[in-house]
Amino acid sequence: MAVPETHLRQIARWCEQHVPEHARHQVRFEHTVRGSAVTILEVRAPWREDFGPDWTRRPVAQLRYDGSHWRLYWPDRNTRWHLIDDIPAQTSPGPLLSEMDVPGRAFFG
């Protein structure tokens, strides 16, 4: 199932705007698409020289599209995805992205 381009642009905009400009040299958010799943990644600058120059990527959320609705998932420590049952499905990803910023939701560590 193809993810609508307008929805992908909305997710990309959220990733771009989520970190203030002055902090983007240390952290940013990116997204990857695989089929009908869009994974949000927290990307951090190298913090120790002995670990090398590569930025680290950690999945923090996944949005899945079934052709009409989006659902939000969280990763466990083994990156197995679990549906967040108390957040209803949405027709666009925007409300789910907003849920990621709700205090008490542990998307960002």
C-alpha positions as a printed NumPy array, in Angstrom:
array([[ 0.   ,  0.   ,  0.   ],
       [ 1.553,  3.266, -1.095],
       [ 1.835,  6.026,  1.461],
       [ 0.368,  9.31 ,  0.134],
       [ 3.048, 11.848, -0.798],
       [ 1.224, 14.582,  1.125],
       [ 1.493, 12.475,  4.282],
       [ 5.193, 11.803,  3.697],
       [ 5.789, 15.544,  3.304],
       [ 3.947, 16.142,  6.586],
       [ 6.179, 13.604,  8.359],
       [ 9.334, 15.06 ,  6.766],
       [ 8.282, 18.564,  7.858],
       [ 7.746, 17.33 , 11.44 ],
       [11.241, 15.786, 11.429],
       [12.817, 18.976, 10.087],
       [11.011, 21.288, 12.511],
       [11.187, 19.179, 15.643],
       [14.706, 20.221, 16.648],
       [15.635, 23.91 , 16.987],
       [18.16 , 25.147, 14.427],
       [20.829, 25.806, 17.084],
       [20.804, 22.114, 18.173],
       [20.83 , 20.419, 14.765],
       [24.583, 19.932, 14.877],
       [23.943, 17.513, 17.777],
       [20.579, 15.88 , 17.115],
       [17.989, 15.64 , 14.377],
       [15.078, 13.465, 13.317],
       [14.796, 11.544, 10.08 ],
       [12.312,  9.105,  8.658],
       [12.55 ,  5.98 ,  6.547],
       [ 9.796,  4.331,  4.549],
       [ 9.398,  0.611,  4.105],
       [ 6.171, -0.395,  2.427],
       [ 3.36 ,  1.223,  4.393],
       [ 5.449,  1.807,  7.536],
       [ 7.277,  5.06 ,  8.278],
       [ 9.91 ,  4.867, 11.005],
       [10.973,  8.015, 12.879],
       [14.654,  7.965, 13.856],
       [16.486, 10.075, 16.414],
       [19.902, 10.79 , 14.907],
       [22.748, 11.956, 17.158],
       [26.202, 13.295, 16.384],
       [29.23 , 11.192, 17.316],
       [29.935, 11.636, 21.003],
       [33.15 ,  9.634, 21.426],
       [36.072,  9.62 , 19.013],
       [36.758,  5.918, 19.611],
       [33.243,  5.09 , 18.317],
       [34.045,  6.693, 14.961],
       [32.63 ,  9.591, 12.971],
       [29.206,  8.118, 12.196],
       [26.008,  9.567, 13.591],
       [23.953,  7.062, 15.593],
       [20.374,  6.258, 14.624],
       [17.749,  5.057, 17.076],
       [14.17 ,  4.269, 16.063],
       [11.743,  6.104, 18.338],
       [ 8.358,  5.549, 16.684],
       [ 6.687,  3.957, 13.734],
       [ 3.598,  5.082, 11.869],
       [ 1.737,  2.427,  9.861],
       [-0.746,  3.153,  7.115],
       [-3.475,  0.673,  6.153],
       [-4.771,  2.576,  3.134],
       [-7.139,  4.818,  5.067],
       [-5.821,  5.177,  8.628],
       [-2.537,  5.623, 10.469],
       [-1.581,  3.895, 13.741],
       [ 1.299,  4.706, 16.101],
       [ 3.764,  2.103, 17.43 ],
       [ 6.635,  2.217, 19.932],
       [ 9.819,  0.064, 19.891],
       [10.932, -2.124, 22.755],
       [14.629, -2.565, 23.507],
       [14.871, -5.231, 20.78 ],
       [13.183, -2.906, 18.264],
       [10.028, -4.971, 18.187],
       [ 7.104, -2.702, 17.441],
       [ 4.048, -2.466, 19.71 ],
       [ 0.787, -0.698, 18.932],
       [-0.142,  2.126, 21.289],
       [-3.718,  1.042, 21.985],
       [-4.899,  4.193, 23.739],
       [-4.242,  6.416, 20.699],
       [-6.973,  6.003, 18.074],
       [-6.21 ,  5.525, 14.391],
       [-6.102,  8.761, 12.391],
       [-6.709,  9.612,  8.738],
       [-3.483, 11.644,  8.601],
       [-0.199, 11.299, 10.501],
       [-0.325, 14.805, 12.035],
       [-2.316, 13.963, 15.178],
       [-0.064, 10.949, 15.84 ],
       [ 3.059, 13.061, 15.481],
       [ 1.544, 15.492, 17.997],
       [ 0.967, 12.604, 20.407],
       [ 4.693, 11.926, 20.4  ],
       [ 5.211, 15.235, 22.219],
       [ 2.649, 14.605, 24.953],
       [ 4.331, 14.648, 28.395],
       [ 4.539, 11.182, 29.886],
       [ 4.953,  9.44 , 26.546],
       [ 8.493,  8.034, 26.446],
       [ 9.468,  8.5  , 22.805],
       [12.646, 10.454, 23.381],
       [15.283,  9.451, 25.889]])
